[in-house]
Structures are given as C-alpha cells and as structure tokens.
Amino acid sequence: MFVTFGDPKDPKTVRAVTPESIGVKRITIEITDDPVTTGIQARLGWLPAYYNKMLDGQRLNDGSSLANNLATDSLWQGEIER
C-alpha cells in the first residue's frame, strides 16, 4: 500500500494512494539497484513520538480509520531514533 499525507505534519491526515486518486489508469512498480531513499524521519518529524501508537494517536488498533490501522512500523524499516 502506498500512502500520502494531506499535511505531512499531521499523521492523522494519512490517505491511501490509488491510481484513481492521482488520476492515472495504473501504476507500475519496478525493482531497482538504486540506494534506498532515506530521510523519512526528517520529513515526518512526528514519527519518533508515534513509535508506540497508531497514526491517529490511539494505542490500540480498532480499525476505525486508515490512520488507526497504520503504525510507524508501517512506514519505516529499521530503528527509529528516539
């Protein structure tokens, strides 16, 4: 799943990216040997504060929204600097 944030400073504004939502008929994903992009923590400054929460700020997943279904480990691989 690909997501974007309506406001990158607010994790509750997460929304799914679909071909329809960005006005294309399809999306192609390609495997590459390019280095992994870094810097997500700089772009999403709130990320360390949510290491033990869902993106809506709740501690438990109740399935009420996309933000409640996603946690920081959904966006990040490796250690989060705390």
DSSP file with accessible surface (Angstrom, degrees, kcal/mol):
  #  RESIDUE AA STRUCTURE BP1 BP2  ACC     N-H-->O    O-->H-N    N-H-->O    O-->H-N    TCO  KAPPA ALPHA  PHI   PSI    X-CA   Y-CA   Z-CA
    1    1 A M              0   0  167      0, 0.0     2,-0.4     0, 0.0    17,-0.1   0.000 360.0 360.0 360.0 136.8    0.0    0.0    0.0
    2    2 A F  E     -A   17   0A 114     15,-0.5    15,-3.1     2,-0.0     2,-0.3  -0.887 360.0-176.3-105.4 141.1    1.2    3.5   -0.8
    3    3 A V  E     -A   16   0A  41     -2,-0.4     2,-0.3    13,-0.3    13,-0.2  -0.905  11.8-168.9-132.7 162.4    0.1    6.4    1.3
    4    4 A T  E     -A   15   0A  56     11,-2.3    11,-2.3    -2,-0.3     2,-0.5  -0.898  21.8-123.0-139.3 168.6    0.5   10.1    1.4
    5    5 A F  E     -A   14   0A  27     -2,-0.3     9,-0.2     9,-0.2     7,-0.1  -0.974   1.6-151.0-120.1 127.8   -0.3   12.8    4.0
    6    6 A G  S    S+     0   0   46      7,-1.9    -1,-0.1    -2,-0.5     8,-0.1   0.896 103.5  18.9 -58.5 -38.4   -2.6   15.7    3.3
    7    7 A D  S >  S-     0   0   71      3,-0.4     3,-2.9    -3,-0.1     6,-0.3  -0.937  75.5-154.1-132.1 107.0   -0.5   17.5    5.9
    8    8 A P  T 3  S+     0   0   70      0, 0.0    -1,-0.1     0, 0.0    -2,-0.1   0.691  96.1  60.2 -58.1 -14.9    3.0   15.9    6.5
    9    9 A K  T 3  S+     0   0  178      1,-0.2    35,-0.0    35,-0.1    -3,-0.0   0.515 101.0  60.6 -87.6  -5.0    3.0   17.5   10.0
   10   10 A D    X   -     0   0   58     -3,-2.9     3,-2.0     1,-0.1    -3,-0.4  -0.917  62.3-165.3-128.9 106.0   -0.2   15.6   10.9
   11   11 A P  G >  S+     0   0    4      0, 0.0     3,-1.3     0, 0.0    -1,-0.1   0.763  86.7  69.7 -63.4 -20.6   -0.2   11.8   10.9
   12   12 A K  G 3  S+     0   0  123      1,-0.3    55,-0.2    44,-0.1    44,-0.1   0.674  85.8  69.4 -70.4 -13.4   -4.0   11.7   11.1
   13   13 A T  G <  S+     0   0   41     -3,-2.0    -7,-1.9    -6,-0.3    -1,-0.3   0.271  70.3 134.7 -90.0  15.2   -4.1   13.0    7.5
   14   14 A V  E <   +A    5   0A  14     -3,-1.3     2,-0.3    -9,-0.2    53,-0.2  -0.304  29.3 176.3 -62.7 141.4   -2.8    9.8    6.0
   15   15 A R  E     -A    4   0A 142    -11,-2.3   -11,-2.3    51,-0.1     2,-0.1  -0.992  32.0-104.0-147.3 149.6   -4.7    8.6    3.0
   16   16 A A  E     -A    3   0A  41     -2,-0.3     2,-0.6   -13,-0.2   -13,-0.3  -0.435  27.8-136.9 -72.1 143.9   -4.2    5.7    0.6
   17   17 A V  E     +A    2   0A  34    -15,-3.1   -15,-0.5    -2,-0.1    -1,-0.0  -0.917  30.5 168.6-103.2 121.6   -2.8    6.4   -2.9
   18   18 A T     >  -     0   0   54     -2,-0.6     4,-1.1     1,-0.1     6,-0.2  -0.878  49.5-107.2-123.1 161.6   -4.5    4.6   -5.7
   19   19 A P  T >4>S+     0   0   32      0, 0.0     5,-2.7     0, 0.0     3,-0.7   0.926 122.2  51.4 -54.7 -39.4   -4.2    5.0   -9.4
   20   20 A E  G >45S+     0   0  144      1,-0.2     3,-1.0     3,-0.2     5,-0.0   0.878 103.5  57.4 -66.1 -37.0   -7.7    6.7   -9.4
   21   21 A S  G 345S+     0   0   70      1,-0.3    -1,-0.2    -3,-0.1    -4,-0.0   0.715 113.3  39.2 -70.4 -19.8   -6.8    9.1   -6.6
   22   22 A I  G <<5S-     0   0   96     -4,-1.1    -1,-0.3    -3,-0.7    -2,-0.2   0.279 118.1-108.3-111.2   8.7   -3.9   10.5   -8.6
   23   23 A G  T < 5S+     0   0   68     -3,-1.0     2,-0.3    -4,-0.4    -3,-0.2   0.807  77.0 117.8  77.4  31.1   -5.6   10.5  -11.9
   24   24 A V      < -     0   0   65     -5,-2.7    -1,-0.3    -6,-0.2    -2,-0.2  -0.850  64.3-131.2-123.9 164.4   -3.9    7.6  -13.7
   25   25 A K  S    S-     0   0  204     -2,-0.3     2,-0.3     1,-0.3    -5,-0.1   0.790  85.1  -5.6 -84.8 -29.4   -5.1    4.3  -15.1
   26   26 A R        -     0   0  196     -7,-0.2     2,-0.4    -8,-0.1    -1,-0.3  -0.992  57.6-135.1-159.6 162.1   -2.3    2.2  -13.5
   27   27 A I        -     0   0   72     -2,-0.3     2,-0.5    -3,-0.1    -3,-0.0  -0.975  16.1-153.0-122.8 134.6    0.9    2.4  -11.5
   28   28 A T        -     0   0  113     -2,-0.4     2,-0.4     2,-0.0    -2,-0.0  -0.929   5.3-158.5-109.4 132.4    4.0    0.3  -12.3
   29   29 A I        -     0   0  124     -2,-0.5     2,-0.4     2,-0.0    -2,-0.0  -0.912  10.3-167.4-109.4 135.8    6.4   -0.6   -9.6
   30   30 A E        -     0   0  162     -2,-0.4     2,-0.3     2,-0.0    -2,-0.0  -0.971  20.0-128.3-127.9 136.1   10.0   -1.6  -10.6
   31   31 A I        -     0   0  160     -2,-0.4     2,-0.3     2,-0.0    -2,-0.0  -0.645  36.5-178.3 -78.1 138.0   12.8   -3.2   -8.6
   32   32 A T        -     0   0   78     -2,-0.3    -2,-0.0     2,-0.1     0, 0.0  -0.910  39.9-135.4-136.3 161.6   16.0   -1.2   -8.8
   33   33 A D        +     0   0  164     -2,-0.3     3,-0.1     2,-0.0    -1,-0.0   0.345  68.0 122.2 -95.3   3.6   19.5   -1.4   -7.6
   34   34 A D  S    S-     0   0  117      1,-0.1    -2,-0.1     3,-0.0     3,-0.1  -0.281  75.6 -90.1 -62.6 152.9   19.4    2.3   -6.6
   35   35 A P        -     0   0  120      0, 0.0    -1,-0.1     0, 0.0     2,-0.1  -0.267  49.7 -93.7 -62.8 152.1   20.2    3.1   -2.9
   36   36 A V        -     0   0  130      1,-0.1     2,-0.2    -3,-0.1    -3,-0.0  -0.421  43.3-111.0 -66.2 136.2   17.2    3.2   -0.5
   37   37 A T        -     0   0  114     -2,-0.1     2,-0.2    -3,-0.1     3,-0.2  -0.503  40.5-169.7 -68.0 136.1   15.8    6.6   -0.1
   38   38 A T        +     0   0  115     -2,-0.2    -1,-0.0     1,-0.1     0, 0.0  -0.724  49.1  74.1-119.8 172.8   16.5    8.0    3.4
   39   39 A G     >  +     0   0   33     -2,-0.2     4,-1.9     3,-0.0     3,-0.3   0.538  46.0 132.0 104.1   8.4   15.3   11.0    5.3
   40   40 A I  H  > S+     0   0   48      1,-0.2     4,-2.6     2,-0.2     7,-0.2   0.893  74.5  56.3 -60.2 -36.0   11.7    9.9    6.2
   41   41 A Q  H  4 S+     0   0   38      1,-0.2    -1,-0.2     2,-0.2     6,-0.2   0.888 106.7  49.2 -65.7 -34.3   12.3   11.0    9.8
   42   42 A A  H  4 S+     0   0   91     -3,-0.3     3,-0.4     1,-0.2    -1,-0.2   0.879 115.1  44.7 -70.4 -34.5   13.2   14.5    8.7
   43   43 A R  H  < S+     0   0  159     -4,-1.9     2,-0.5     1,-0.3    -2,-0.2   0.813 120.6  39.5 -77.0 -34.2   10.1   14.7    6.5
   44   44 A L  S >< S+     0   0   13     -4,-2.6     3,-2.3    -5,-0.2    -1,-0.3  -0.697  70.6 175.5-116.3  76.5    7.8   13.3    9.2
   45   45 A G  T 3  S+     0   0   60     -2,-0.5     4,-0.3    -3,-0.4    -1,-0.1   0.723  75.2  61.2 -58.8 -22.9    9.1   14.9   12.3
   46   46 A W  T >> S+     0   0   30      1,-0.2     3,-0.9     2,-0.1     4,-0.7   0.607  76.3  98.8 -77.9 -11.2    6.4   13.4   14.5
   47   47 A L  G X4 S+     0   0    0     -3,-2.3     3,-1.5     1,-0.3    -1,-0.2   0.871  78.3  50.2 -51.5 -48.2    7.5    9.8   13.7
   48   48 A P  G >4 S+     0   0   30      0, 0.0     3,-1.2     0, 0.0    -1,-0.3   0.859 105.7  57.6 -62.5 -30.8    9.5    9.1   16.9
   49   49 A A  G <4 S+     0   0   59     -3,-0.9     3,-0.3    -4,-0.3    -2,-0.2   0.661 105.8  51.6 -72.6 -13.4    6.6   10.3   19.1
   50   50 A Y  G X<  +     0   0   38     -3,-1.5     3,-1.7    -4,-0.7    22,-0.7   0.175  69.3 115.0-108.8  18.0    4.4    7.7   17.5
   51   51 A Y  T <  S+     0   0  110     -3,-1.2    -1,-0.2     1,-0.3    22,-0.2   0.776  89.6  32.5 -63.0 -22.2    6.6    4.6   18.0
   52   52 A N  T 3  S+     0   0   73     -3,-0.3     2,-0.3    -4,-0.1    -1,-0.3   0.040 114.9  68.0-121.3  26.2    4.0    3.0   20.3
   53   53 A K  S <  S-     0   0   54     -3,-1.7    19,-0.7     7,-0.0     6,-0.2  -0.937  80.6-107.0-136.9 163.2    0.8    4.4   18.8
   54   54 A M  B >   -B   71   0B  23      4,-3.3     3,-2.2    -2,-0.3    17,-0.3  -0.406  49.2 -98.4 -78.9 166.7   -1.3    4.2   15.7
   55   55 A L  T 3  S+     0   0    0     15,-2.8    13,-0.2    12,-1.1    12,-0.1   0.711 124.6  60.2 -67.5 -15.4   -1.1    7.2   13.4
   56   56 A D  T 3  S-     0   0   26     11,-1.0    -1,-0.3    14,-0.3    12,-0.1   0.425 121.2-107.3 -87.9   2.6   -4.4    8.5   14.9
   57   57 A G  S <  S+     0   0   26     -3,-2.2     2,-0.1     1,-0.3    -2,-0.1   0.294  78.9 129.3  93.2  -9.9   -2.7    8.7   18.3
   58   58 A Q        -     0   0  108      1,-0.1    -4,-3.3    -5,-0.1    -1,-0.3  -0.465  56.7-141.5 -76.8 150.9   -4.6    5.7   19.8
   59   59 A R  S    S+     0   0  150     -6,-0.2     2,-0.4    -2,-0.1    -1,-0.1   0.778  83.7  52.1 -81.1 -27.7   -2.7    3.0   21.5
   60   60 A L  S    S-     0   0  142     -6,-0.0     2,-0.7    -7,-0.0    -6,-0.1  -0.868  82.5-121.9-115.2 148.0   -4.9    0.2   20.1
   61   61 A N        +     0   0   87     -2,-0.4     8,-0.1     1,-0.2     7,-0.0  -0.740  35.1 163.9 -85.2 114.4   -6.0   -0.7   16.6
   62   62 A D        -     0   0  106     -2,-0.7    -1,-0.2     6,-0.1     7,-0.1   0.360  50.3-122.1-110.0   1.6   -9.8   -0.6   16.4
   63   63 A G  S    S+     0   0   41      5,-0.3     6,-0.1     2,-0.1    -2,-0.1   0.639  70.3 132.8  72.8  15.4   -9.9   -0.5   12.6
   64   64 A S  S    S-     0   0   80      1,-0.1     2,-0.3     4,-0.1    -1,-0.1   0.699  73.6  -3.9 -75.5 -18.6  -12.0    2.8   12.7
   65   65 A S  S  > S-     0   0   49      1,-0.1     4,-1.1     5,-0.0     3,-0.2  -0.974  74.5 -98.2-161.3 168.3   -9.8    4.5   10.1
   66   66 A L  H >> S+     0   0   47     -2,-0.3     3,-0.8     1,-0.2     4,-0.8   0.929 123.7  54.9 -60.9 -41.3   -6.7    4.2    7.9
   67   67 A A  H 34 S+     0   0    7      1,-0.3   -12,-1.1   -53,-0.2   -11,-1.0   0.820 107.9  49.9 -63.1 -27.8   -4.8    6.2   10.5
   68   68 A N  H 34 S+     0   0    0    -13,-0.2    -5,-0.3    -3,-0.2    -1,-0.3   0.687 108.2  53.3 -83.7 -16.8   -5.9    3.7   13.1
   69   69 A N  H << S+     0   0   74     -4,-1.1     2,-0.4    -3,-0.8    -1,-0.2   0.544 102.4  69.5 -90.7  -9.9   -4.8    0.8   11.0
   70   70 A L     <  -     0   0   22     -4,-0.8   -15,-2.8    -3,-0.3   -14,-0.3  -0.911  55.8-179.5-116.1 141.4   -1.3    2.1   10.5
   71   71 A A  B >   -B   54   0B  19     -2,-0.4     3,-2.1   -17,-0.3     4,-0.5  -0.736  49.2 -89.8-123.8 175.5    1.6    2.4   12.9
   72   72 A T  G >> S+     0   0    7    -22,-0.7     3,-1.7   -19,-0.7     4,-1.3   0.848 123.7  63.5 -60.1 -31.2    5.2    3.8   12.4
   73   73 A D  G 34 S+     0   0  122      1,-0.3    -1,-0.3     2,-0.2     5,-0.1   0.690  94.3  63.0 -69.2 -11.8    6.4    0.3   11.5
   74   74 A S  G <4 S+     0   0   65     -3,-2.1    -1,-0.3     1,-0.2    -2,-0.2   0.708 114.3  32.2 -76.3 -20.9    4.1    0.5    8.5
   75   75 A L  T <4 S+     0   0   36     -3,-1.7     2,-0.4    -4,-0.5    -2,-0.2   0.535 118.1  52.4-109.5 -12.6    6.1    3.5    7.3
   76   76 A W     <  -     0   0   48     -4,-1.3     2,-0.4     2,-0.1    -1,-0.1  -0.964  54.2-159.9-137.0 140.2    9.6    2.7    8.5
   77   77 A Q        +     0   0  187     -2,-0.4     2,-0.2     2,-0.1    -3,-0.0  -0.980  66.0  15.6-118.5 135.3   12.1   -0.2    8.3
   78   78 A G  S    S-     0   0   64     -2,-0.4     2,-0.3    -5,-0.1    -2,-0.1  -0.555 107.1 -22.0 102.3-168.1   14.9   -0.3   10.9
   79   79 A E        -     0   0  159     -2,-0.2     2,-0.5     1,-0.0    -2,-0.1  -0.571  54.3-139.0 -82.9 139.1   15.4    1.5   14.2
   80   80 A I        -     0   0   16     -2,-0.3     2,-0.4    -4,-0.1    -2,-0.0  -0.841  24.6-121.4 -94.1 129.1   13.6    4.8   14.9
   81   81 A E              0   0  146     -2,-0.5    -1,-0.0     1,-0.0     0, 0.0  -0.574 360.0 360.0 -71.5 124.7   15.8    7.3   16.6
   82   82 A R              0   0  185     -2,-0.4   -33,-0.0   -33,-0.0    -1,-0.0  -0.805 360.0 360.0-110.1 360.0   14.2    8.2   19.9
